[in-house]
Structure formats: C-alpha cells, structure tokens
Amino acid sequence: MAAPQTRPLKTRPPKARLLRLAATVNLSAVAATLLALWLLHPLFAPPPGIADPGARMAFWGRLALWPALVLCLTVGGVMVARARSVALNPIDDPESRLYRIAQRVLANTVEQTLIFLPALAALVAQMPLPDLGFARLAVALFVLGRLLFWAGYLIHPYVRAPGMAITLTVNLVVLGWAALLAVA
C-alpha cells in the first residue's frame, strides 16, 4: 500500500505578500487623504480680501512657496548624497544607494510638482471664495505626501508608497476640481 500523498501548503511568495500589503497601504492612504480633504477643508478658512483675481494669484503664490521649498530640499538632498558619494563623475563612477534614491526622489518630486502647481493655480483662480481654504489643505497634504515619499524611500522602496498615494490623490482631486470648474 502506497503512503498517502500530502498536498503542499499553498503559500504566497514573499514578493506577492509585499505587493498585497503595499496595495492595502496605498488604498488606505488614498482613503485617508480623501477623508482629510473632505472633512478638514471647512477648518481651513480663506484669507480675507482675496476676491479679485490679482489677490487670488498672490494667494496662490504664497501657497506655491511650500511645494517649491520641498523641491529645493530634494535638490539639496541630491547635492548632499553626491558629496557623500565617491561618484563625483555621475557618468562613469558607480553611484551609491543614497545618491540613486535622492535622484529618484528629485525626479518624482519635479514631476508631481509640475502637475500640482498649475492645477492649483487654475483651482484658486476659479473656485468659489468660501472654498478657497481648501487650497491651503491641499498644499499641506501635498507637502506631507512628498516628505513621506522621501522618508519612505530612504527606508525601503515599498515604504514610499503612502507618500506617493497621498501626493497622487491630492493632484487628482485638485486637477479634477479645476477641470470641472473650467468646463462648468
């Protein structure tokens, strides 16, 4: 009589589990961002005296300072990483992990900021005056997302996901709202 065959336990490979966890974390970050945008925006009042277009653009300029500051910090991060690396010649020398991370964070921050700032300008120019405080919250969440993306990348590439999810959610909401106002 033959020995009974045992079926191997079905286990997911570690990478599949990590991807599933990353998807769960991303969806949670998207949900938390959407909830924050929806529930917290009444707490962010618009500044007084910004009814005319010039004042609105001045308001946008003050808001645009913060993403620009984050972008400048990421440029500084690349400079620090290059100074700490033996890769003085970025074409021929091997790059350190820190330098590659700093470059990727900078590239992604440029891309996200290039979407965010014009969309924010369009939104600030068109949105009803009582809702203008939303722009402050959007900037705060955008900056938080970028900083979490950077910190997460330094820990592990998978850990950058919540910061990216926050940033992308804010970008899509701001861009979508501005587009709706433009066609309305």
C-alpha positions in Angstrom: 0.0 0.0 0.0 1.4 3.4 -1.0 1.8 6.1 1.5 -0.9 8.8 1.3 0.2 11.8 -0.6 0.3 15.1 1.2 -0.6 18.2 -0.6 1.9 21.1 -0.2 0.5 24.1 1.6 -0.3 26.9 -0.7 1.8 29.8 0.4 2.2 33.1 -1.4 5.7 34.0 -2.3 7.1 36.9 -0.2 7.0 39.4 -3.1 3.3 38.7 -3.7 2.6 39.3 0.0 4.6 42.5 -0.1 2.7 43.7 -3.1 -0.6 42.9 -1.5 0.4 44.8 1.6 1.6 47.7 -0.5 -1.8 47.8 -2.3 -3.6 47.8 1.1 -1.4 50.5 2.4 -1.9 52.6 -0.8 -5.7 52.2 -0.7 -5.7 53.2 3.0 -3.5 56.3 2.2 -5.9 57.3 -0.6 -8.9 56.8 1.6 -7.3 58.8 4.4 -6.4 61.6 2.0 -9.8 61.8 0.5 -11.4 61.8 4.0 -9.0 64.6 5.1 -9.8 66.7 2.0 -13.5 66.2 2.6 -13.7 66.6 6.4 -10.9 69.0 7.1 -11.3 71.6 4.4 -14.0 73.6 6.3 -11.4 74.2 9.0 -9.1 76.0 6.5 -10.7 79.4 6.0 -9.6 81.5 3.1 -7.7 84.6 3.9 -9.7 87.9 3.9 -9.6 90.2 0.9 -8.9 87.7 -1.9 -12.0 88.3 -4.0 -10.3 89.9 -7.0 -8.1 87.8 -9.4 -4.8 89.6 -8.5 -5.3 88.8 -4.8 -6.1 85.2 -5.7 -2.9 84.8 -7.6 -1.0 86.4 -4.8 -2.6 83.8 -2.5 -1.6 81.1 -5.0 2.0 82.4 -5.0 2.2 82.2 -1.2 0.9 78.6 -1.4 3.3 77.7 -4.2 6.2 78.6 -2.0 5.8 75.4 0.1 6.0 72.8 -2.8 8.8 74.9 -4.2 10.6 74.6 -0.9 10.2 70.8 -0.9 11.6 70.7 -4.4 14.6 72.8 -3.3 15.2 70.4 -0.4 15.2 67.4 -2.8 17.8 69.2 -4.9 19.8 69.7 -1.7 19.4 66.0 -1.0 21.0 65.1 -4.3 23.8 67.5 -3.6 24.4 66.0 -0.1 24.2 62.5 -1.5 26.7 63.3 -4.2 29.1 64.9 -1.7 28.9 61.8 0.5 29.5 59.5 -2.5 32.6 58.6 -4.4 30.6 59.2 -7.6 32.0 62.6 -8.3 31.6 61.8 -12.0 28.0 60.8 -12.4 28.6 59.4 -15.9 31.5 57.0 -15.1 31.6 56.5 -11.3 29.4 54.0 -9.5 26.5 55.7 -7.7 25.7 55.0 -4.0 22.3 53.8 -2.9 21.7 57.1 -1.2 22.6 59.0 -4.4 20.2 56.9 -6.5 17.4 57.4 -4.0 18.0 61.1 -3.9 17.9 61.3 -7.7 14.7 59.3 -7.9 13.0 61.4 -5.2 14.0 64.6 -7.0 12.8 63.3 -10.4 9.4 62.2 -9.0 9.0 65.5 -7.0 9.7 67.5 -10.1 7.0 65.5 -12.0 4.4 65.8 -9.2 5.1 69.5 -8.6 4.8 70.2 -12.3 1.3 68.7 -12.1 0.3 70.3 -8.8 1.3 73.9 -9.2 -0.6 74.8 -12.4 -3.6 72.7 -11.3 -3.6 74.6 -8.0 -3.3 78.0 -9.9 -6.3 77.0 -12.0 -8.3 75.9 -9.0 -7.5 79.1 -6.9 -8.4 81.3 -9.9 -11.8 79.6 -10.4 -13.1 78.2 -7.1 -15.8 79.9 -5.1 -14.5 82.3 -2.4 -15.8 80.3 0.6 -14.0 77.2 -0.7 -10.6 78.8 -1.1 -9.4 77.4 2.2 -9.3 74.1 0.5 -6.2 75.2 -1.4 -4.3 75.5 1.9 -5.2 72.0 2.9 -4.3 70.6 -0.5 -0.8 72.3 -0.2 -0.3 70.9 3.3 -1.2 67.4 2.2 0.9 67.7 -0.9 3.9 68.7 1.1 3.2 65.9 3.7 3.0 63.4 0.9 6.3 64.4 -0.7 8.1 64.3 2.7 6.6 60.9 3.4 7.6 59.7 0.0 11.2 60.8 0.5 11.4 59.3 4.1 9.8 56.1 2.9 12.2 55.7 0.0 15.1 56.0 2.4 13.7 53.1 4.5 12.7 50.8 1.6 11.3 51.4 -1.9 8.0 49.8 -0.8 7.6 52.2 2.1 7.5 55.2 -0.3 4.0 54.1 -1.4 1.9 56.0 1.2 3.6 59.3 0.3 3.1 58.7 -3.4 -0.6 57.8 -2.8 -1.2 61.0 -0.8 0.6 63.1 -3.4 -1.2 61.5 -6.4 -4.6 61.7 -4.6 -4.2 65.4 -3.9 -3.0 66.0 -7.5 -6.0 64.2 -9.0 -8.5 66.0 -6.7 -7.0 69.4 -7.4 -6.7 68.8 -11.1 -10.2 67.2 -11.3 -11.9 70.1 -9.4 -10.1 72.7 -11.5 -11.1 70.9 -14.7 -14.8 70.7 -13.6 -14.8 74.4 -12.8 -13.2 75.1 -16.2 -15.9 73.3 -18.1 -18.9 74.4 -15.9 
